[in-house]
Amino acid sequence: CVLACDRPHGGQAVQIFLPDGPLALLPLPDPHQRALIWSLPHSRARALAEIEDDVFMHELARATQGHAGTLAPDGPRGLQKLVLALAENYVDERLCLLGDAAHIIHPLAGQGFNLALRDAAQLADTLFDAQALGLAFDGPHVLADYQALRRADGGAMAATTHILAEIFSGPQSRFTAPLARLGLALTGRMARANQGLAARFRAQANGGTAALPRLMRGHRF
Ligand SMILES: Cc1cc2nc3c(=O)[nH]c(=O)nc-3n(C[C@H](O)[C@H](O)[C@H](O)COP(=O)(O)OP(=O)(O)OC[C@H]3O[C@@H](n4cnc5c(N)ncnc54)[C@H](O)[C@@H]3O)c2cc1C
């Protein structure tokens, strides 16, 4: 839903990671308006969508703890089911999918836009190589390379975020979340003690250890 905020948002997004799922307050073009996207288990989401405005705002204030100032309702609340969707084909004749059009993943890990940027960088590479070889951009094998590389990355990220969402807010999260937190804490400690391991984690977060597309290596076309 849209919320009015007493202090200007200054173009800043606020994202709060709560036990039930992430809550995001995103800046809208009006400096005193934010979009609220609150990811929750289905039953709680339904309940929050249906309660009175003042009860809802009380729950929201408890969740945000004043991080975005004083908020007030500025439009109706809506419910949107979170789905995992991965296009079977990213390319077809004179057609190429990038970003959320190709893959819709859980917002929990904040990776959708990162994936979209990697799609764009890979597509630029694919088209650059095709041009250098004098191939037509829509030739049958040109976009197939883009699809092979990007579908693998999109699929791996979709699976990872889906599993993380199950671990931290799925039906068994009472058991799985504490174990995962322990694992993450141990991994964090190992990475702090071992710079090589930390560098490998950073490389993976930046798009994996495979050769990066030119745009991601600072190349300007
Ligand atoms: C709460 C939340 C938090 C997130 N946090 C992160 C994060 O921290 N890091 C991260 O990497 N990702 C994050 N994401 C995911 C990220 O926002 C998306 O993956 C990313 O915006 C996808 O970019 P896109 O260009 O593919 O699609 P979009 O950003 O959705 O852009 C599509 C555009 O097309 C326009 N459009 C739609 N239909 C039409 C039409 N028929 N004609 C013309 N225009 C049209 C839309 O208005 C929109 O402007 C988050 C998502 C959510 C919901």
The ligand as a Gaussian input file, in Angstrom:
#p B3LYP/6-31G(d) Opt

LIG

0 1
 C       10.341000      -5.176000      -1.374000
 C       11.371000      -5.474000      -2.395000
 C       12.709000      -5.266000      -2.086000
 C       13.691000      -5.552000      -3.019000
 N       14.998000      -5.340000      -2.670000
 C       15.958000      -5.616000      -3.559000
 C       17.335000      -5.401000      -3.222000
 O       17.672000      -4.962000      -2.122000
 N       18.270000      -5.722000      -4.157000
 C       17.939000      -6.225000      -5.383000
 O       18.832000      -6.520000      -6.183000
 N       16.632000      -6.419000      -5.729000
 C       15.642000      -6.128000      -4.857000
 N       14.325000      -6.320000      -5.206000
 C       13.981000      -6.826000      -6.541000
 C       14.024000      -5.713000      -7.597000
 O       13.198000      -4.628000      -7.211000
 C       13.538000      -6.263000      -8.941000
 O       14.106000      -7.518000      -9.187000
 C       13.952000      -5.297000     -10.055000
 O       13.303000      -4.053000      -9.861000
 C       13.589000      -5.877000     -11.424000
 O       13.877000      -4.906000     -12.396000
 P       13.108000      -4.936000     -13.762000
 O       13.643000      -3.764000     -14.537000
 O       13.208000      -6.293000     -14.371000
 O       11.564000      -4.744000     -13.420000
 P       10.857000      -3.490000     -12.748000
 O       11.762000      -2.771000     -11.806000
 O        9.555000      -4.014000     -12.236000
 O       10.613000      -2.516000     -13.966000
 C        9.619000      -2.772000     -14.921000
 C        9.090000      -1.432000     -15.371000
 O        8.220000      -1.649000     -16.481000
 C        7.069000      -0.847000     -16.311000
 N        5.986000      -1.485000     -17.070000
 C        5.274000      -2.580000     -16.745000
 N        4.378000      -2.853000     -17.699000
 C        4.538000      -1.927000     -18.663000
 C        3.913000      -1.689000     -19.915000
 N        2.948000      -2.480000     -20.373000
 N        4.347000      -0.643000     -20.640000
 C        5.349000       0.159000     -20.208000
 N        5.979000      -0.020000     -19.023000
 C        5.578000      -1.048000     -18.268000
 C        6.827000      -0.823000     -14.810000
 O        6.062000       0.280000     -14.428000
 C        8.262000      -0.731000     -14.282000
 O        8.699000       0.602000     -14.173000
 C       13.324000      -6.050000      -4.290000
 C       11.969000      -6.246000      -4.615000
 C       10.999000      -5.967000      -3.672000
 C        9.550000      -6.179000      -4.035000

